[in-house]
Amino acid sequence: MKPVSLIQFLIEERRAGHINAELSLLIEVVARACKRIAVAVNKGALGGVLGNAGTDNVQGEAQKKLDVISNEILLEANAWGGHLAACASEEMEDPQPIPDMYPKGQHLLLFDPLDGSSNIDVNVSVGTIFSVLRCPDDVAEAKAEHFLQPGITQLAAGYVVYGPSTVLVLTFGHGTHEFTLDREVGSFVLSRRDIRIPEATAEFAINMSNQRHWEAPMQRYIGELLAGKDGPRGKDFNMRWVASMVADVHRILTRGGVFYYPLDAKITAKGGTGKLRLMYEANPMAFIVEQAGGAATTGREPIMGVQPTSLHQRVPVFLGSKQEIEQATHYHLQAD
Ligand code: AHG
């Protein structure tokens, strides 16, 4: 079969009425920016891009040089195309308006420019995650409040994983599709159409070092998985944890599985509501996973039903193969 490039795929999606020309351009621009990030990530020590930037982001976390570079690449690429009303980044406190000299569009773009950045220096996969919303019609200048829309209103979501190969995963609400970067040609090529996550799995991903801090229903659920075939679940489970959400989610989209970052006492003791960010990580990943037949909850409600109250809000994240997510969510609701 003839390879289908991302551009061809976007044209097909326009013809099918799934996206308009502006959203198609937006995705092209984001994909182009991610190719540049892939080049920077790939150079590693030779590009002088490893290590800390010496600054903290809005969450008070030390920024890596590549966090800063990736953020700049995405901001710069998206400023002038006329497809955005504004963009918001996990690395910046407030949304970035479009400079006055450029035309404005109808879309709002949110991104985590380099997720899992603690993995950069050890040469483990990292990624970019993004989400697209529509800017309300009557808004002259998009502000933070205009981004505060629940995940179900997302028009598009995607991530790029910078691993052994650079892979883009994308949804417009009509299935989840995967594109692999052909480095020689310089374009993303469709490698899997309509990815499906199996409903059942025997593989889970969680940071087990937090076990003693979890809530009782999480202790119960994971305890049952660990008990294996002699326990109540009657089968053995395998465990994986990359500590890069993009890599863990990509494995789930490839061979099934579940990913959990639950609430724990370490988080609540500091007044926190979760580890992962609703707008930059949880919502886009929930959209991608649900479009592939999986499920995504906070342990208590669907992630995409949460009404955001702030741009950098955090939530617990449960996502992946449906049967497991339903079971873990059921235990939490039962205990409330
Ligand atoms: P960061 O971008 O700050 O490295 O955070 C990564 C996120 C996510 O990608 C990953 O699943 C999780 O944090 C890992 O958390 P732990 O370090 O607590 O395992």
Boltz pocket constraint, residues with backbone or C-beta under 6 A from the ligand:
constraints:
  - pocket:
      binder: B
      contacts: [[A, 61], [A, 114], [A, 115], [A, 116], [A, 117], [A, 118], [A, 119], [A, 207], [A, 243], [A, 244], [A, 245], [A, 246]]
      max_distance: 6.0
